[in-house]
Amino acid sequence: MRPRFKPLWALSNAAINIGTISSLAPKNSRGQLAHLKRYQISLTLAYAVLQFYGTPWLQEIWSKKEIYFIGSNQYLVDSLYLIQHPIPKQNARELTGLPELRPWANPTTYALGIVLLELAFGFPMEAIHPDASDLGPGGLPDALTELRKARRLALMIEERDGEGLATTIIKCMRYDAFEPEDSRFQECFYNDVIVPLEICLGYMQ
């Protein structure tokens, strides 16, 4: 059965246990999320984008902060939730700190690529300092610094886990991939993101 996200209804019970994707468990002896669990959550997130793309449930620009685990089994893949009410629209510059020039065509899939990268690498992007090769002219951050850093980290994942996940992450972040107005978005996204992740997960089970 395909994993599906569930909208997070308004919570009135203060005793409900809420966790975020930044506090995932169980973890291994080095404090990192178990490898198989990372892939399961990555696939669930990809299905969530496929399910909610273009609806009020999923903002055009989102991040791991909009993902929650609810209840006593909060770290099970099938307990992933989205917030119920979208946060008021903000532009890309307000949310990312980037100049008006954006390194993506589709911010929804770009956001997925970043979260998949963080899950695979085990660290939030903001905790990883940019390499000299990530910087722009004069050695200063520019509009493409985050994208360069993400691609560099994806290549490191490719060396560790093979090209399946790394290629999927880079595909999500590519400027010309998954144009928002593309009527074939769901078909392309399923073939280029869901299927490779399912294959990767299948090898591990």
C-alpha positions as CSV (number, residue, x, y, z in Angstrom):
1,M,0.0,0.0,0.0
2,R,1.4,3.4,-0.9
3,P,2.2,5.6,2.1
4,R,-0.1,8.7,2.3
5,F,0.2,11.9,4.3
6,K,-2.7,12.9,6.5
7,P,-3.6,16.5,7.2
8,L,-3.0,17.6,10.8
9,W,-6.3,18.6,12.3
10,A,-6.4,21.3,14.9
11,L,-5.1,19.8,18.2
12,S,-6.9,20.6,21.5
13,N,-5.4,17.8,23.5
14,A,-2.2,19.1,25.1
15,A,-1.2,15.6,26.0
16,I,-0.8,14.6,22.3
17,N,2.9,13.9,21.6
18,I,4.2,15.9,18.6
19,G,7.6,15.3,17.0
20,T,9.2,17.0,14.0
21,I,11.3,15.5,11.3
22,S,14.3,17.1,12.9
23,S,14.0,14.9,16.0
24,L,13.6,11.5,14.2
25,A,14.2,8.1,15.9
26,P,15.1,5.4,16.3
27,K,18.8,6.2,15.8
28,N,21.9,4.1,15.6
29,S,24.8,4.1,18.1
30,R,26.2,7.2,16.5
31,G,23.0,9.1,17.0
32,Q,22.0,8.9,13.3
33,L,18.6,7.8,11.9
34,A,18.6,4.2,10.9
35,H,19.4,3.8,7.1
36,L,16.2,1.9,6.2
37,K,14.0,4.4,8.1
38,R,15.5,7.3,6.2
39,Y,14.5,5.7,2.9
40,Q,11.0,4.9,4.2
41,I,10.5,8.5,5.2
42,S,12.0,9.8,2.0
43,L,9.5,7.7,0.0
44,T,6.6,8.8,2.2
45,L,7.5,12.5,1.7
46,A,7.7,12.0,-2.1
47,Y,4.3,10.5,-2.1
48,A,3.0,13.4,0.0
49,V,4.2,15.8,-2.7
50,L,2.5,13.7,-5.4
51,Q,-0.7,13.5,-3.4
52,F,-1.0,17.2,-2.3
53,Y,0.8,19.0,-5.1
54,G,-1.2,22.0,-6.2
55,T,-3.6,21.8,-3.2
56,P,-4.0,24.0,-0.2
57,W,-2.5,21.3,2.0
58,L,1.0,21.8,0.5
59,Q,2.5,25.2,0.2
60,E,4.5,26.0,-3.0
61,I,7.5,26.6,-0.7
62,W,7.8,24.3,2.3
63,S,10.4,22.8,4.6
64,K,10.8,20.1,7.2
65,K,9.2,22.5,9.7
66,E,5.8,21.7,8.2
67,I,6.1,18.0,8.9
68,Y,5.0,16.3,12.1
69,F,4.7,13.0,13.8
70,I,1.6,12.6,16.0
71,G,0.8,10.2,18.9
72,S,2.7,7.7,20.9
73,N,4.1,6.0,17.8
74,Q,5.3,9.3,16.5
75,Y,8.3,8.0,14.6
76,L,6.5,5.5,12.5
77,V,6.4,6.3,8.8
78,D,2.6,6.0,8.7
79,S,2.2,8.7,11.4
80,L,3.5,11.6,9.2
81,Y,1.2,14.6,9.1
82,L,1.0,18.0,7.4
83,I,-0.2,21.1,9.1
84,Q,-3.9,21.6,8.4
85,H,-4.0,25.3,7.4
86,P,-1.3,26.7,5.1
87,I,0.9,29.4,6.4
88,P,0.1,32.7,4.6
89,K,2.0,33.0,1.3
90,Q,5.5,34.3,1.5
91,N,7.8,34.9,-1.4
92,A,11.0,32.9,-2.0
93,R,13.2,35.7,-0.8
94,E,11.5,35.9,2.6
95,L,11.7,32.2,3.1
96,T,15.1,31.4,1.8
97,G,17.1,34.6,2.2
98,L,18.0,34.3,-1.5
99,P,18.0,37.3,-3.9
100,E,15.1,37.5,-6.4
101,L,17.0,35.2,-8.7
102,R,16.0,31.7,-7.6
103,P,17.9,28.5,-8.4
104,W,14.8,26.5,-9.1
105,A,11.8,26.5,-11.5
106,N,9.6,24.5,-9.1
107,P,10.1,25.4,-5.5
108,T,7.9,22.5,-4.3
109,T,10.1,19.8,-5.8
110,Y,13.3,21.8,-4.9
111,A,12.1,21.8,-1.2
112,L,11.6,18.0,-1.4
113,G,15.1,17.6,-2.8
114,I,16.6,19.5,0.1
115,V,14.7,17.5,2.7
116,L,15.6,14.2,1.0
117,L,19.2,15.4,1.1
118,E,19.1,16.2,4.8
119,L,17.5,12.9,5.6
120,A,20.2,11.0,3.6
121,F,23.1,13.0,4.8
122,G,21.9,13.1,8.5
123,F,22.3,16.8,9.0
124,P,20.2,19.9,8.3
125,M,21.6,22.0,5.4
126,E,22.1,25.1,7.6
127,A,24.4,23.1,9.8
128,I,26.8,22.3,6.9
129,H,29.2,25.2,6.1
130,P,29.6,25.8,2.4
131,D,32.8,24.7,0.7
132,A,34.9,27.2,-1.3
133,S,33.5,25.6,-4.5
134,D,30.0,26.5,-3.3
135,L,30.6,30.2,-3.2
136,G,30.2,32.8,-5.9
137,P,32.7,35.3,-7.3
138,G,35.0,36.8,-4.7
139,G,34.4,33.9,-2.4
140,L,31.0,35.2,-1.3
141,P,27.7,33.4,-1.0
142,D,25.3,34.1,-4.0
143,A,21.9,32.9,-5.2
144,L,23.4,29.6,-6.3
145,T,25.4,28.8,-3.2
146,E,22.8,26.6,-1.6
147,L,22.2,24.7,-4.9
148,R,26.0,24.1,-5.4
149,K,26.3,22.9,-1.8
150,A,23.3,20.6,-2.2
151,R,24.7,19.1,-5.4
152,R,28.1,18.5,-3.9
153,L,26.5,16.7,-0.9
154,A,24.4,14.7,-3.3
155,L,27.5,13.4,-5.1
156,M,28.9,12.4,-1.7
157,I,25.7,10.3,-1.1
158,E,26.2,8.8,-4.6
159,E,29.6,7.6,-3.6
160,R,28.2,6.0,-0.4
161,D,24.8,4.7,-1.5
162,G,24.9,4.5,-5.3
163,E,23.4,6.8,-7.9
164,G,19.7,6.1,-7.3
165,L,19.0,8.4,-4.4
166,A,21.6,11.0,-5.5
167,T,20.1,11.2,-9.0
168,T,16.6,11.6,-7.6
169,I,17.7,14.4,-5.3
170,I,19.5,16.3,-8.1
171,K,16.5,15.8,-10.4
172,C,14.2,17.4,-7.8
173,M,16.6,20.4,-7.6
174,R,17.2,20.9,-11.3
175,Y,16.1,24.2,-12.6
176,D,14.3,22.8,-15.6
177,A,12.7,19.8,-13.9
178,F,9.0,19.6,-13.1
179,E,7.8,22.9,-14.4
180,P,4.8,24.0,-12.2
181,E,2.6,24.5,-15.3
182,D,3.4,21.1,-16.7
183,S,0.2,19.1,-17.1
184,R,2.2,15.9,-17.0
185,F,3.7,16.7,-13.6
186,Q,2.2,13.8,-11.7
187,E,3.3,11.3,-14.4
188,C,6.8,12.8,-14.6
189,F,7.2,13.0,-10.8
190,Y,6.1,9.5,-10.3
191,N,8.5,8.1,-12.9
192,D,11.5,10.3,-12.0
193,V,11.1,10.4,-8.2
194,I,8.8,7.8,-6.8
195,V,9.9,4.8,-8.8
196,P,13.7,5.3,-8.2
197,L,13.0,5.7,-4.4
198,E,10.9,2.5,-4.4
199,I,13.7,0.7,-6.2
200,C,16.3,1.9,-3.7
201,L,14.0,0.9,-0.8
202,G,13.4,-2.5,-2.4
203,Y,17.1,-3.3,-2.4
204,M,17.2,-2.7,1.3
205,Q,14.3,-4.8,2.4
